[in-house]
Amino acid sequence: MLDSKCLLCIRREDKNKWEKRTPLIPSHAIYLKNKYGVNICVQSSKIRIFKDSEYRKNQIKLVNDIKQCSIILALKEIPLDLITENKIYLFFSHTTKGQPHNMLLLRKLKQLNCTLIDYEKITDQKGRRLIFFGIQAGQSGMIETLYALRQKLNEKDDKNPFYRLKQPFEYNSLDQAKEEIKKIGTRIEEKGLNTDLTPLVCGFSGYGNTAKGAQEIFDILPHQEIKAQNLEAFINSQNYKNNRLYKVVFKEKDMVEPINDTHKFRLQDYYKHPEKYQSKFSNYLPYLTILVNCIYWEPKYPKLIRISDLKTLFNSNQKPHLKVIGDISFEINGSIECTKFSMTPDNPFYIYDPLSEKVNNESNGRGVAVMSIDNLPAEIPYESSVFFSKALKPFIPGIVNADFSHDFNNCNLPGPVKKAVILYKGEFTADYKYMEKFI
């Protein structure tokens, strides 16, 4: 157990001006203090969605210097010059795939004998994540994707039902944003969509928490769901209406196929041997207006959309219907090959022209709008913080009461948390030994 003088500290986020979230909200902090005696403090912040005064009112000590704290709760990566020797850090490290931009951070943590616990790896016995922002990423990402569509249409109110839609951070709450989208839905029902926008088909790749969050927003609009295997026939039948939108949810069997024609698709085989499979998603591209990408992806898996797929689409005789790709999963050069940049809320998307393979910011230019903001939950900081804190709170007593003076096998961390320990006092744990090659 840590010395009682050693505090658990909620670090202020400083990655960018948009990051107003907190891993532990004031009411949960005081609960942990009163019920479990957790000696807790919070680093003062000028931008956090929960003000310093709200923590102070809940009898949580405010500090500026956190060097005396043993356990540091954060969300985003911590600047290298603020990493302190022998500390226990909890945050989303974005290192387990060997992401090049964070290898210096990983190396610094190792050199300073730090313990790194990554929220992304806190899972149950079936490998399901227990602490996440997926739902909020989906909610915020869907609003941003519809906003990108608004800009891509480049029409005024009489032709563009999304004309009054704002970005998530511009609303006072997620509920306020939903009310705006309800109004948009009513307008579509009453006035319909323009002929050149009909049918408006939105595809969702994946069906996890991120996809659920995105669909929660989309489903506010008047819509009808179409099965992936029926999409082409439905569009060719022209049996669609201009006062509703159409939704398609793509599962793995819809997105990939065996390279060998004699081999049948089997889900577990795909996960174990992804090299045997290839994307078939290009078959759907001619029928989609929007693609919302929500899949988990690693380099071992086939890319969902390749640049060659988009080039073929835009080289076709017909004007492409595809206007926006909302890459909520976000990975540069990942499952969406034309995701080239990490964007921010003040510059949320770019136009990718597949024919020239160039990028521009002209919303009405040739190409597809790619929305690729990498920290979408930060745009709805209140809802994101409350949801995350509720998930994290039950694990805090077990983390604080663990005995970090012992070796890793005997430190008594709760099982799900123990799975998430990448570094233990500067050494990679067994599950993450493979990461040594990255640094």
Residue pairs with C-beta under 8 A, 6 or more apart in sequence:
1 400
1 401
1 402
1 403
2 70
2 71
2 400
2 404
3 70
4 39
5 39
5 68
6 39
6 68
6 69
6 70
6 71
7 39
7 40
7 41
7 68
7 69
7 70
7 71
8 38
8 39
8 40
8 41
8 69
8 70
8 71
8 73
8 396
8 399
8 400
9 40
9 41
9 42
9 43
9 63
9 66
9 69
9 71
9 72
9 73
10 22
10 23
10 24
10 29
10 40
10 41
10 42
10 43
10 55
10 73
11 43
11 66
11 72
11 73
11 74
11 78
12 43
12 44
12 45
12 48
13 19
13 20
13 21
13 22
13 45
13 47
13 48
13 74
13 75
13 76
14 79
15 76
15 77
15 375
16 344
16 375
17 47
18 169
18 344
18 345
18 375
18 378
18 379
19 47
19 75
19 76
19 375
19 378
20 47
20 48
20 49
20 378
20 381
21 48
21 49
21 75
21 377
21 378
21 381
21 384
21 385
21 388
22 48
22 49
22 50
22 75
22 385
22 389
23 73
23 74
23 75
23 90
23 385
23 388
23 389
23 392
24 32
24 40
24 73
24 389
24 392
24 393
24 396
25 50
25 385
25 386
25 389
26 50
26 54
26 55
26 57
26 58
26 60
27 58
28 389
28 390
28 393
29 40
29 42
29 55
29 58
29 60
30 58
30 59
30 60
31 393
32 38
32 40
32 393
32 396
32 397
33 39
33 40
33 59
33 60
36 396
36 397
36 400
38 396
38 397
38 400
40 60
40 61
41 60
41 61
41 62
41 63
41 66
41 69
42 52
42 55
42 60
42 61
42 62
42 63
43 62
43 63
43 64
43 66
44 52
44 62
44 63
44 64
45 52
49 381
49 382
49 385
50 385
52 62
55 62
56 62
63 69
66 72
67 84
69 87
70 87
70 88
71 87
71 88
71 90
71 399
71 400
72 78
72 87
72 88
72 89
72 90
72 91
73 90
73 91
73 392
74 89
74 90
74 91
75 91
75 92
75 388
76 91
76 92
76 375
77 91
77 92
77 93
77 94
77 102
77 105
78 89
78 91
78 105
80 104
80 105
80 108
83 89
83 105
83 108
83 109
83 112
83 114
84 112
84 114
85 112
85 113
85 114
86 112
86 113
86 114
86 425
87 112
87 114
87 115
88 114
88 115
88 117
88 399
88 404
89 109
89 114
89 115
89 116
89 117
90 117
90 118
90 119
90 399
91 118
91 119
92 118
92 119
92 120
93 102
93 105
93 106
93 116
93 118
93 120
93 422
94 101
94 102
95 102
95 103
95 105
95 106
95 118
95 422
95 435
95 438
96 118
96 120
96 121
96 422
96 432
96 435
97 298
97 299
98 435
98 437
98 438
103 438
103 439
106 116
106 423
106 435
106 438
106 439
107 439
109 116
109 423
109 426
110 423
110 426
110 427
110 428
110 439
111 426
112 426
113 425
113 426
114 423
114 425
114 426
115 404
115 421
115 423
115 424
115 425
116 421
116 422
116 423
117 399
117 417
117 420
117 421
117 422
118 420
118 422
119 131
119 132
119 392
119 420
120 129
120 132
120 420
121 419
121 420
121 422
122 129
122 130
122 131
122 395
122 416
122 417
122 419
122 420
123 129
123 130
123 416
123 419
123 420
124 130
124 416
129 209
130 391
130 416
131 388
131 391
131 392
131 395
132 209
132 388
132 391
133 377
133 384
133 387
133 388
134 208
134 209
134 210
134 212
134 213
135 209
135 210
135 212
135 213
135 216
135 387
136 213
136 376
136 377
136 380
136 383
136 384
136 387
137 210
137 213
137 328
137 376
137 377
138 209
138 210
138 211
138 212
138 213
138 214
138 215
138 216
138 217
138 294
138 328
139 168
139 174
139 213
139 214
139 216
139 217
139 380
139 383
140 168
140 376
140 377
140 379
140 380
141 210
141 213
141 214
141 292
141 326
141 328
141 371
141 373
141 376
142 213
142 214
142 215
142 216
142 217
142 218
142 292
142 326
142 328
143 165
143 167
143 168
143 177
143 181
143 217
143 379
144 167
144 168
144 326
144 345
144 348
144 349
144 371
144 373
144 376
144 379
145 214
145 290
145 292
145 324
145 326
145 328
145 371
146 162
146 165
146 181
146 217
147 162
147 165
147 166
147 167
147 348
148 324
148 326
148 348
148 349
148 369
148 371
149 162
149 289
149 290
149 323
149 324
149 369
150 160
150 162
150 163
150 165
151 349
151 363
151 369
152 323
152 324
152 351
152 363
152 364
152 369
153 159
153 160
153 162
153 197
153 323
154 160
154 363
154 364
155 163
155 194
156 163
157 163
157 164
159 194
161 184
161 187
161 188
161 191
161 193
162 184
164 180
164 183
164 184
165 180
165 181
165 184
166 177
166 180
167 345
167 348
167 379
168 174
168 177
168 345
168 376
168 379
168 380
169 345
169 378
169 379
169 380
171 177
171 180
173 380
173 382
173 383
174 380
174 382
174 383
177 217
177 380
178 217
178 220
181 217
181 220
181 221
182 220
184 221
185 220
185 221
185 222
188 221
188 222
188 243
188 244
188 245
189 222
189 243
189 244
190 243
191 243
192 198
192 241
192 242
192 243
193 200
193 242
193 243
194 242
195 242
197 289
198 240
198 241
198 242
199 235
199 240
199 241
199 242
199 245
199 246
199 289
200 245
200 246
200 289
200 290
201 226
201 231
201 235
201 245
201 246
201 247
201 248
201 287
201 288
201 289
201 290
201 321
202 218
202 223
202 245
202 246
202 247
202 248
202 288
202 289
202 290
202 291
202 292
203 247
203 248
203 249
203 250
203 284
203 288
203 290
203 291
203 292
204 211
204 214
204 215
204 218
204 247
204 248
204 249
204 250
204 292
204 294
205 211
205 250
205 255
205 281
205 291
205 292
205 293
205 294
205 295
205 304
205 335
206 250
206 293
206 294
206 295
206 296
206 329
207 249
207 251
207 294
208 294
208 296
210 294
210 328
210 329
211 249
211 292
211 294
214 292
214 294
214 326
214 328
215 247
215 249
218 245
218 247
218 292
219 247
221 244
221 245
222 243
222 244
222 245
223 244
223 245
223 246
223 247
224 244
224 245
224 246
224 247
225 246
225 247
225 248
225 249
226 234
226 246
226 247
226 248
227 248
228 248
228 249
228 250
228 251
228 254
228 284
229 254
231 248
231 284
231 287
232 283
232 284
232 287
234 240
234 246
235 287
240 246
248 284
248 288
250 281
250 284
252 265
252 267
252 270
253 265
253 267
254 284
255 279
255 280
255 281
255 295
255 304
256 265
256 270
256 277
256 278
256 279
256 280
256 281
256 302
257 265
257 277
257 278
257 280
258 264
258 265
258 276
258 277
258 278
259 276
259 277
259 278
260 276
263 276
265 277
269 276
270 276
270 277
274 300
274 301
274 302
275 300
277 302
278 302
279 302
279 303
279 304
279 305
279 306
279 309
281 304
281 305
281 309
282 305
282 306
282 309
282 312
282 313
285 291
285 305
285 309
285 310
285 313
285 320
285 322
286 313
286 316
286 318
286 320
286 321
286 322
287 321
288 321
288 322
289 321
289 322
289 323
289 324
290 322
290 323
290 324
290 325
290 326
291 305
291 322
291 324
291 325
291 326
292 326
292 328
293 304
293 325
293 326
293 327
293 328
293 329
293 335
293 336
294 328
294 329
295 304
295 329
295 335
296 329
297 304
297 329
297 331
297 334
297 335
301 335
303 334
303 335
303 336
303 337
304 335
304 336
305 325
305 335
305 336
305 337
305 338
306 337
307 337
307 338
307 354
307 357
310 338
310 352
310 354
310 368
311 354
311 355
311 357
313 320
313 322
313 354
314 320
314 353
314 354
314 355
314 366
314 367
315 355
320 368
322 368
323 368
323 369
324 349
324 368
324 369
324 370
324 371
325 336
325 338
325 339
325 368
325 369
325 370
325 371
326 371
327 336
327 339
327 370
327 371
327 372
328 376
329 335
330 339
330 342
330 372
330 373
330 374
330 376
331 339
332 339
332 340
332 341
332 342
333 339
333 340
336 370
338 352
338 354
338 368
338 370
339 370
339 372
340 350
340 352
340 359
340 370
340 372
341 350
341 359
341 372
342 372
342 373
342 374
343 349
343 350
343 371
343 372
343 373
343 374
344 373
345 373
345 378
345 379
347 361
348 371
348 373
349 369
349 370
349 371
349 372
350 359
350 360
350 361
350 369
350 370
350 372
351 359
351 360
351 361
351 362
351 363
351 365
351 366
351 367
351 368
351 369
351 370
352 358
352 359
352 367
352 368
352 369
352 370
353 359
353 360
353 365
353 366
353 367
354 367
354 368
355 366
355 367
360 367
363 369
373 379
377 384
378 384
395 414
395 416
395 417
398 413
398 414
398 417
399 413
399 414
399 417
401 412
402 411
402 412
402 413
402 414
403 410
403 411
403 412
404 411
404 425
406 412
408 421
408 424
408 425
408 427
408 429
411 418
411 424
413 421
419 431
421 429
422 428
422 429
422 432
422 435
423 429
423 432
428 435
428 436
